[in-house]
Amino acid sequence: MITHIQVYDPPMCCSTGICGTSIDPDLINFAAMLAQFSQRGVKIDRYNLSQQAIAFAQNPAVQELLRAEGTECLPLVFCDGVLRMKGRYPTQEERREWVRDFAAKEEAK
């Protein structure tokens, strides 16, 4: 079961990217998914490159990806320390799958 999600976002105007005049619906849906996980006890850490650069520097895997690929590799999503998504946010179907997997593992407890 997922216990910790870390998100390393590209530079955005705010911590979630769901502000301003042109809001990406994927960001809204991703933020909603993270809120669902948080309500179920999953620790969520979300870092914005323009506001929390030190978090990027403190994670060796993130450092290496940025060194090798530049900011095009962002966003990065880690679940329990394992890179799960690179360069994009999960699609609607992927988000559904994550929630289903989490719910199934939660029920199996």
N, C-alpha and C positions, 0 to 999 in steps of 0.2 A: 504494500500500500504506500502511496506517496505520502511523505511526511514533511517535505521541504521543497519549495519551488523557488528558484532564483531566476530573475529576468534581468537581462542586461540590454536595455533599450538604446537605440541610437539617440543622438541629441534631439531633444524635443523641448517645446516651450514650457511644459509642466511635467509633473511626475508621471502622469498617465498618458499624455498625448491626446486626451479627449477634451480639448478646449480649442478656442479659436474659431475661425470661420469655415474651414474645410476639415471636418472630423472624419477620420477613417472608421467606417463601421466595424472593421475587424478589430480595431483597438477597443471599441466600446464592448464588443462581445467577449474579447479576451479579458478585459477588466472585470466583466461580470462573472466569467468563469473563475478567475482568481478569487473574487469575493465569495463565490460558492465554496471553493476549497478552504478558504480562510475560516468561514463559518463552521466548517466541519473539522477544524483543528489543524489544518495544514499550515505550516509556517510559510509565509510569503515574504520574500525580499525582492524588491524591484528597484533597479538602479538606472538612472538616466545619465548618459555620458556627459551631458552639458552641466549637470548639477552634482553628480557624485562620482567624479572621475577616479577618486581614490579607490573605490570599490572595484573598478575595472583593473587597476594596477595591482591590487592585492590578490587577485585570482590568477594563478599561473596559466590555467587553460584559456581564460579570456585574453590574457596578455599575448599568448602564443597565436591565437586566432587573429587578433588585431594586427600583430606583427606580420603574419603571413598573408592576410587577406584585406587588411584595412577595415574601415568601418562598414564596408559592404556586407560583412559577415553578421552584422547586427540586424535584428535582435537575436540574442542567444537565450535559450530557455533550458535550464538545468532542472532535472527532477532528481532529488536525492543525490546530487553531485554528478549525475550523468547527463551529458549533453543530449537533449531530446529534440531540439529545434534550432536551426541556424539560418539566418538571413530572411526569416519571415515569421509571421505569427501563425498559429495553427488555424486551419480552415474550419468551417462550421462542422464538418463531419469529424475532423480530428478532435475538436473540442468535445463533441458528443461522445466520442470514443473514450477520451480521458475521463469524463464524468461517469460513464458507464463502468469503466474499469475500476475507478475509485469506489463507486457504489457497490459493485460486486465484491470487492475485497473487504469493504467495510461490513457487508452483510455476512461474509464468511467467518468473521471473528467469533 
